């Protein structure tokens, strides 16, 4: 088992699977952070895509990432507003991404803890292949920067530029 990446985003490799974990202290109330990570309209603004879902345990979700469309689907495994949101994150193989993204079956977990007027956010992804984790980790880091800016009502960082700048931290050259 090995760990790589920036201290803010950790990738733990265990065989051919990974766990990616990010921890952030976000200077916004827990209700605002929860809304930003679960409301489809908010997600579309900072995550650059679209989201739909049935907000309950057993409900289905569907995300379409951007700037390049990748469809992610799954079942909501835990739903405890405003503290815990866990869901499957599955996609089908797409020939456009053969080099680094095949069919994936993973679990995303969003944990929020109130810290005064701030929120401690822990986001983890379990089960990605190593190749997918190398791209997913810098991409998630870039998305979390956008989340922070969205909540602060400041200009959102350019996702692609941040992704490219962060790739070397997670094993991409």
C-alpha positions as CSV (number, residue, x, y, z in Angstrom):
1,X,0.0,0.0,0.0
2,X,1.4,3.4,-0.9
3,X,0.2,7.0,-0.5
4,X,0.9,9.8,-3.0
5,X,-0.2,13.4,-3.6
6,X,-0.4,16.8,-2.0
7,X,-1.1,16.7,1.7
8,X,-4.5,18.3,1.0
9,X,-5.4,15.4,-1.3
10,X,-4.2,11.9,-0.5
11,X,-4.3,8.9,-2.8
12,X,-3.8,5.5,-1.1
13,X,-3.1,2.7,-3.4
14,X,-3.9,-0.9,-2.3
15,X,-3.2,-3.3,-5.1
16,X,-5.1,-2.2,-8.2
17,X,-7.6,0.0,-6.2
18,X,-7.4,3.3,-4.5
19,X,-8.9,5.6,-1.8
20,X,-8.7,9.3,-2.5
21,X,-9.4,11.6,0.5
22,X,-9.6,15.4,0.7
23,X,-10.1,17.3,3.9
24,X,-11.1,21.0,3.9
25,X,-12.1,23.6,6.4
26,X,-14.6,25.7,4.5
27,X,-15.5,29.1,6.0
28,X,-19.2,28.7,5.5
29,X,-22.0,27.3,7.6
30,X,-22.7,23.6,7.2
31,X,-26.1,24.2,5.7
32,X,-24.6,26.3,2.9
33,X,-21.9,23.7,2.1
34,X,-24.6,20.9,2.2
35,X,-26.7,22.9,-0.3
36,X,-23.7,23.5,-2.6
37,X,-22.8,19.8,-2.8
38,X,-26.4,18.4,-3.1
39,X,-28.5,21.0,-5.0
40,X,-28.4,20.2,-8.7
41,X,-28.5,23.9,-9.6
42,X,-25.5,24.7,-7.3
43,X,-23.6,21.6,-8.6
44,X,-24.0,22.7,-12.2
45,X,-22.3,26.0,-11.4
46,X,-19.2,24.9,-9.6
47,X,-18.8,21.3,-10.9
48,X,-19.2,22.3,-14.5
49,X,-21.9,19.8,-15.4
50,X,-25.3,18.6,-14.6
51,X,-26.7,16.6,-11.7
52,X,-30.0,14.9,-11.0
53,X,-31.1,12.6,-8.2
54,X,-33.7,11.4,-5.8
55,X,-32.4,12.7,-2.4
56,X,-32.9,9.7,-0.2
57,X,-31.3,6.4,0.7
58,X,-31.9,4.1,-2.3
59,X,-32.4,7.1,-4.7
60,X,-30.7,7.2,-8.0
61,X,-28.2,9.8,-9.0
62,X,-26.8,10.9,-12.4
63,X,-23.9,13.3,-12.9
64,X,-22.6,14.4,-16.3
65,X,-19.1,15.9,-15.8
66,X,-17.6,18.7,-17.8
67,X,-15.7,20.1,-19.6
68,X,-15.8,16.7,-21.3
69,X,-19.0,14.8,-20.8
70,X,-18.6,11.6,-18.7
71,X,-21.8,10.1,-17.3
72,X,-21.6,8.9,-13.7
73,X,-24.6,7.0,-12.1
74,X,-25.3,5.2,-8.9
75,X,-27.5,4.7,-5.8
76,X,-27.5,6.9,-2.8
77,X,-26.1,4.8,0.1
78,X,-26.4,7.3,3.0
79,X,-28.4,10.5,3.2
80,X,-28.3,12.4,6.5
81,X,-28.6,16.1,5.9
82,X,-26.5,18.2,6.5
83,X,-23.8,15.8,7.7
84,X,-23.4,12.8,5.4
85,X,-24.0,12.0,1.8
86,X,-22.6,8.7,0.3
87,X,-23.3,7.4,-3.2
88,X,-22.0,5.1,-5.9
89,X,-20.1,6.6,-8.7
90,X,-20.2,4.3,-11.7
91,X,-19.5,4.8,-15.4
92,X,-19.3,2.7,-18.5
93,X,-16.2,2.3,-20.6
94,X,-15.9,5.0,-23.2
95,X,-13.4,4.6,-26.1
96,X,-12.5,8.3,-25.8
97,X,-10.9,7.6,-22.4
98,X,-9.3,4.2,-23.0
99,X,-5.9,5.5,-22.0
100,X,-6.9,6.4,-18.4
101,X,-10.6,5.7,-17.7
102,X,-12.3,2.4,-18.2
103,X,-15.6,1.2,-16.6
104,X,-15.4,2.2,-12.9
105,X,-17.3,1.2,-9.8
106,X,-16.5,3.5,-6.8
107,X,-18.2,5.0,-3.8
108,X,-18.1,8.8,-3.0
109,X,-18.6,9.9,0.6
110,X,-19.1,13.6,1.7
111,X,-18.9,14.1,5.4
112,X,-19.6,17.5,7.0
113,X,-18.9,18.6,10.6
114,X,-19.9,21.9,12.0
115,X,-17.0,24.0,13.3
116,X,-18.4,27.3,14.5
117,X,-19.3,29.3,11.4
118,X,-17.2,27.0,9.3
119,X,-17.5,23.4,8.1
120,X,-15.0,20.6,8.1
121,X,-15.5,18.7,4.8
122,X,-14.1,15.3,4.2
123,X,-14.6,13.9,0.7
124,X,-13.4,10.4,-0.2
125,X,-13.6,8.1,-3.2
126,X,-13.1,4.4,-2.7
127,X,-12.5,1.8,-5.4
128,X,-11.2,3.6,-8.4
129,X,-8.4,2.0,-10.4
130,X,-5.0,3.5,-10.1
131,X,-5.2,5.1,-13.6
132,X,-8.5,6.7,-12.9
133,X,-7.3,8.0,-9.5
134,X,-4.4,9.8,-11.1
135,X,-6.8,11.9,-13.0
136,X,-9.6,12.0,-10.5
137,X,-7.5,13.4,-7.7
138,X,-6.3,16.6,-9.4
139,X,-9.7,17.0,-10.9
140,X,-11.3,16.8,-7.5
141,X,-8.8,19.2,-6.1
142,X,-9.7,21.7,-8.8
143,X,-13.4,21.2,-8.2
144,X,-13.0,21.8,-4.5
145,X,-11.2,25.1,-5.3
146,X,-14.2,26.0,-7.3
147,X,-16.6,25.0,-4.5
148,X,-14.8,27.3,-2.1
149,X,-15.0,30.2,-4.6
150,X,-18.6,29.5,-5.4
151,X,-19.5,29.7,-1.7
152,X,-17.5,32.9,-1.3
153,X,-19.2,34.5,-4.3
154,X,-15.8,35.1,-6.0
155,X,-14.8,34.2,-9.5
156,X,-14.4,30.5,-10.1
157,X,-10.9,29.3,-11.0
158,X,-10.5,27.8,-14.4
159,X,-11.0,24.1,-13.9
160,X,-8.8,23.0,-16.8
161,X,-5.9,25.2,-15.9
162,X,-6.0,24.1,-12.3
163,X,-6.3,20.4,-13.3
164,X,-3.2,20.7,-15.5
165,X,-1.2,22.5,-12.8
166,X,-2.2,19.9,-10.2
167,X,-1.6,16.8,-12.3
168,X,2.1,16.4,-11.4
169,X,1.2,16.3,-7.7
170,X,-0.8,13.1,-8.3
171,X,1.6,11.2,-10.6
172,X,0.8,12.6,-14.0
173,X,3.6,14.1,-16.0
